[in-house]
C-alpha cells in the first residue's frame, strides 16, 4: 500500500546534521535505518532539507533515509502535490511558494524562543483599553495569548487561531475579520477581508512578514499582502514583529518599506550588519532578549 501523505509535521525538527553548514561545505548526514521514520516524519525531513538547500537528489535521500527509490519518489510526489517542492530529473527543488512560507502549524514551531521574546517586548506597547490589530502571523500569536492577563482590549484580527485563543476571554472583545478562509495560513484573506479591515481604526497594529531585504519587507502570498496593507492603514501606530531569520530573505511581493512602521522589534540574534542597515535607514528598532520577562 502506498504511504499516505500528510503535511510535514514539526514534531520531528531537523537537527544540525540535517542541514547544510552555513558558510561552509556540506553537512555530514547519518543514514536512518529502514522503518525508523514514519512517512510523515520522513517527508518533514525531506522538506526541511529542500528548504534549507534549495535542491536535493534522490540518490542522497535514498542513502540518508535508508528507503527505496520508489519510496522517495512517492514522498516527493506527495510533497510536490502539497506545494513544498518541484520534482526534477534525479531529484527535487524548492517550490517558489514554499521557500519562506510554510503552513501555519510548521511556521508556529519555527524560532519559538525568538518570537516569544519579541512578543514580550511588544506587550509593553499594548496598553489596556486599546483597540489592537493582530495579523495572522505565527510571530504575533504569543502576543495574543498574553493580552488576557494584562486587562481589557479590543482585538481585531483575521487569524482564526487568534480568534479561537481569545474567544472565551471575558476581558477581550474580539472583532473577527471574515472573508475567504485560507487553510495554509489558518486565516481569512483576500479582497473582502481587506475591505472589512479598512472600516476600522485601531490604536496599534502588530504584524509580521516573510522576508526583509534592502529596507523593505516582503511576503510570498499576494492575498496576505493585500490584507496586511489594509491592517496597516487601519492603525494609528504600526509595529513590525520579525525575528532575525527573516532578514536577508526574499519573497515575491513587497509589503511595505520598513520606514512605514513606527517600530521594528526583532531579537538579539539579529546580525550586526542588519542592525547597521536599520540605523542607516532611520528605522526605529528594538531587540528583545530571549528569556527576558516583562511586567
C-alpha positions as CSV (number, residue, x, y, z in Angstrom):
1,X,0.0,0.0,0.0
2,X,1.3,3.5,-0.8
3,X,2.2,5.7,2.1
4,X,-0.5,8.2,2.9
5,X,0.6,11.9,2.5
6,X,0.3,14.4,5.3
7,X,1.6,17.9,5.6
8,X,5.1,17.7,7.1
9,X,4.8,18.0,10.9
10,X,7.1,20.0,13.2
11,X,7.1,17.2,15.7
12,X,10.4,15.9,14.1
13,X,12.5,19.0,13.8
14,X,15.6,18.8,11.8
15,X,18.9,18.6,13.7
16,X,22.1,20.4,12.8
17,X,23.2,17.3,11.0
18,X,20.2,17.5,8.7
19,X,21.0,20.9,7.3
20,X,23.9,22.3,5.2
21,X,26.6,24.0,7.2
22,X,26.2,27.7,6.7
23,X,29.2,29.4,5.2
24,X,30.9,26.1,4.6
25,X,30.7,22.8,2.9
26,X,28.0,20.1,3.1
27,X,27.0,18.8,6.5
28,X,27.5,15.2,7.2
29,X,24.3,13.2,7.5
30,X,23.7,9.9,9.1
31,X,21.5,7.4,7.3
32,X,18.3,6.5,9.0
33,X,17.7,2.7,9.4
34,X,14.8,1.3,7.4
35,X,11.5,1.9,9.1
36,X,12.8,4.2,11.8
37,X,10.9,7.3,10.5
38,X,7.2,7.4,9.8
39,X,6.1,8.6,6.4
40,X,5.1,11.9,7.9
41,X,8.4,12.4,9.7
42,X,10.3,11.3,6.7
43,X,8.6,13.8,4.5
44,X,9.2,16.5,7.1
45,X,12.9,15.7,6.9
46,X,12.9,15.9,3.1
47,X,11.0,19.2,3.1
48,X,13.4,20.6,5.7
49,X,16.4,19.7,3.6
50,X,14.9,21.0,0.3
51,X,14.0,24.3,2.0
52,X,17.5,24.6,3.6
53,X,19.5,23.7,0.5
54,X,17.2,24.6,-2.4
55,X,17.6,21.2,-4.0
56,X,18.2,17.6,-3.2
57,X,19.0,14.4,-5.2
58,X,17.0,11.2,-5.0
59,X,20.3,9.3,-4.6
60,X,21.2,11.3,-1.5
61,X,17.7,10.8,0.0
62,X,17.9,7.1,-0.5
63,X,21.2,6.9,1.3
64,X,20.1,9.3,4.1
65,X,16.7,7.8,4.8
66,X,17.5,4.1,4.2
67,X,14.5,3.6,1.9
68,X,14.0,2.6,-1.7
69,X,13.9,4.9,-4.7
70,X,10.2,4.1,-5.1
71,X,9.5,5.3,-1.5
72,X,11.5,8.5,-2.1
73,X,9.5,9.1,-5.4
74,X,6.2,8.7,-3.5
75,X,7.4,11.1,-0.8
76,X,8.4,13.7,-3.4
77,X,5.1,13.2,-5.3
78,X,3.2,13.9,-2.0
79,X,5.3,17.0,-1.2
80,X,5.0,18.3,-4.7
81,X,1.2,18.0,-4.5
82,X,1.3,20.0,-1.3
83,X,3.4,22.7,-2.9
84,X,6.6,22.2,-1.0
85,X,8.8,21.3,-3.9
86,X,9.1,20.6,-7.6
87,X,10.3,17.2,-8.9
88,X,13.1,17.5,-11.4
89,X,15.2,14.8,-13.1
90,X,17.1,13.0,-10.4
91,X,15.8,15.0,-7.5
92,X,13.7,18.0,-6.4
93,X,14.0,21.7,-5.9
94,X,12.2,24.0,-3.5
95,X,8.9,25.4,-4.9
96,X,8.9,29.2,-5.0
97,X,5.8,29.5,-2.8
98,X,7.4,27.2,-0.2
99,X,10.8,29.0,0.1
100,X,9.9,31.2,3.0
101,X,6.2,30.5,3.8
102,X,5.0,27.1,5.1
103,X,1.8,26.0,6.6
104,X,0.6,27.6,9.8
105,X,1.4,24.7,12.0
106,X,5.0,24.4,10.8
107,X,5.6,28.2,11.0
108,X,4.3,28.1,14.6
109,X,7.2,25.8,15.5
110,X,10.0,27.9,14.0
111,X,12.1,30.4,16.1
112,X,9.7,29.9,19.1
113,X,12.0,31.5,21.7
114,X,12.7,34.5,19.5
115,X,9.0,35.0,18.8
116,X,8.2,34.8,22.5
117,X,10.9,37.4,23.3
118,X,9.7,39.7,20.6
119,X,6.1,39.5,21.8
120,X,7.1,40.1,25.4
121,X,8.6,43.4,24.2
122,X,5.5,44.2,22.1
123,X,3.3,43.5,25.1
124,X,4.6,46.7,26.8
125,X,3.3,48.7,23.9
126,X,-0.2,47.5,24.0
127,X,-2.0,49.4,26.7
128,X,-5.2,48.1,28.4
129,X,-8.3,49.6,26.9
130,X,-6.8,50.0,23.4
131,X,-8.0,48.6,20.1
132,X,-5.3,46.3,18.9
133,X,-4.8,44.7,15.5
134,X,-3.1,41.3,15.4
135,X,-2.4,39.7,12.0
136,X,-2.4,36.0,11.1
137,X,1.4,35.6,11.6
138,X,2.8,32.9,13.9
139,X,5.1,35.6,15.3
140,X,2.3,37.6,16.8
141,X,0.5,34.6,18.3
142,X,2.3,34.7,21.7
143,X,1.2,38.4,22.0
144,X,-2.4,37.5,21.6
145,X,-2.1,34.8,24.2
146,X,-0.6,37.3,26.7
147,X,-3.2,40.1,26.3
148,X,-5.8,38.5,28.6
149,X,-3.5,38.8,31.6
150,X,-3.0,42.5,31.0
151,X,-6.5,43.8,31.1
152,X,-9.3,44.7,28.7
153,X,-8.7,45.0,25.0
154,X,-10.5,45.1,21.7
155,X,-8.6,42.7,19.3
156,X,-9.2,43.0,15.6
157,X,-7.8,40.0,13.7
158,X,-8.1,37.9,10.5
159,X,-6.4,34.9,12.3
160,X,-8.7,32.0,13.1
161,X,-6.2,30.9,15.7
162,X,-6.2,34.2,17.5
163,X,-10.0,34.3,17.4
164,X,-10.1,30.8,19.0
165,X,-7.4,31.7,21.6
166,X,-9.3,34.8,22.8
167,X,-12.9,33.8,22.2
168,X,-13.6,32.9,25.8
169,X,-11.5,35.6,27.5
170,X,-14.1,37.8,29.4
171,X,-11.9,41.0,29.2
172,X,-11.2,40.7,25.5
173,X,-13.6,41.9,22.8
174,X,-12.8,40.1,19.6
175,X,-13.6,41.5,16.2
176,X,-13.1,38.8,13.6
177,X,-12.4,39.9,10.0
178,X,-14.2,37.5,7.7
179,X,-13.7,36.7,4.1
180,X,-12.2,33.7,2.3
181,X,-10.6,31.2,4.6
182,X,-7.1,30.0,3.6
183,X,-6.0,26.9,5.4
184,X,-2.3,27.4,4.8
185,X,-2.4,30.5,6.9
186,X,-5.3,29.5,9.1
187,X,-6.7,32.9,8.4
188,X,-9.2,35.0,6.3
189,X,-7.6,36.7,3.4
190,X,-8.4,38.4,0.2
191,X,-10.3,41.5,-1.1
192,X,-13.3,41.2,1.1
193,X,-11.2,40.8,4.3
194,X,-9.1,43.9,3.3
195,X,-12.3,45.9,2.7
196,X,-13.6,45.0,6.2
197,X,-10.2,45.9,7.8
198,X,-10.3,49.3,6.3
199,X,-13.5,50.2,8.0
200,X,-11.8,50.1,11.5
201,X,-9.5,52.5,13.3
202,X,-7.2,50.9,15.9
203,X,-4.6,52.2,18.2
204,X,-1.8,49.9,17.2
205,X,-1.3,47.1,14.7
206,X,1.1,44.2,15.2
207,X,2.2,42.5,12.0
208,X,4.9,40.2,10.7
209,X,6.2,39.3,7.3
210,X,8.0,36.5,5.4
211,X,11.2,38.4,4.4
212,X,13.1,41.6,5.0
213,X,15.6,42.8,2.4
214,X,17.2,46.1,1.5
215,X,15.0,48.2,3.6
216,X,11.7,46.6,2.6
217,X,9.6,43.7,3.8
218,X,8.1,41.1,1.5
219,X,5.6,38.3,1.6
220,X,5.1,35.3,-0.6
221,X,1.3,35.4,-0.8
222,X,-0.4,38.2,-2.7
223,X,-3.7,37.8,-0.7
224,X,-1.8,38.2,2.5
225,X,-0.1,41.4,1.4
226,X,-3.5,42.8,0.5
227,X,-4.8,42.3,4.0
228,X,-1.7,43.3,5.8
229,X,-1.6,46.7,3.9
230,X,-5.3,47.2,4.9
231,X,-4.4,46.4,8.5
232,X,-1.6,48.9,8.5
233,X,-3.8,51.6,7.1
234,X,-6.4,50.9,9.9
235,X,-4.0,51.7,12.7
236,X,-2.5,54.9,14.2
237,X,0.7,53.0,15.1
238,X,2.3,50.2,13.3
239,X,4.7,47.7,14.8
240,X,6.6,45.0,12.8
241,X,7.4,41.9,14.7
242,X,10.2,40.0,12.8
243,X,12.8,37.6,14.1
244,X,16.4,37.6,12.8
245,X,15.9,34.6,10.4
246,X,13.6,36.7,8.2
247,X,16.4,39.2,7.4
248,X,18.2,38.8,4.1
249,X,15.4,36.6,2.7
250,X,13.5,37.1,-0.5
251,X,9.8,36.7,-1.2
252,X,7.7,37.6,-4.2
253,X,5.5,40.6,-3.2
254,X,6.6,43.8,-1.5
255,X,4.5,44.6,1.6
256,X,6.0,48.0,2.6
257,X,9.2,49.8,3.3
258,X,10.5,49.4,6.9
259,X,10.2,53.1,7.3
260,X,6.4,52.8,7.1
261,X,6.5,51.1,10.5
262,X,6.7,53.2,13.7
263,X,8.8,50.4,15.3
264,X,10.5,47.2,14.3
265,X,11.0,44.6,17.0
266,X,13.5,41.8,16.4
267,X,15.6,39.6,18.6
268,X,19.2,39.9,19.8
269,X,20.5,37.3,17.3
270,X,19.9,39.9,14.5
271,X,23.3,40.3,12.7
272,X,25.2,43.5,13.3
273,X,25.1,44.3,9.6
274,X,21.3,44.2,9.7
275,X,21.3,46.5,12.7
276,X,23.6,48.9,10.9
277,X,21.3,48.9,7.9
278,X,18.3,49.7,10.0
279,X,20.1,52.5,11.7
280,X,21.3,54.0,8.3
281,X,17.7,53.9,7.1
282,X,16.5,55.8,10.1
283,X,14.3,52.9,11.1
284,X,13.4,52.8,14.9
285,X,14.1,49.3,16.2
286,X,14.3,47.3,19.4
287,X,16.0,44.0,20.0
288,X,14.4,41.6,22.5
289,X,16.4,39.2,24.6
290,X,15.3,35.6,24.7
291,X,14.2,34.6,28.2
292,X,13.6,38.1,29.3
293,X,10.4,38.7,31.2
294,X,8.4,41.9,31.3
295,X,5.9,43.0,33.9
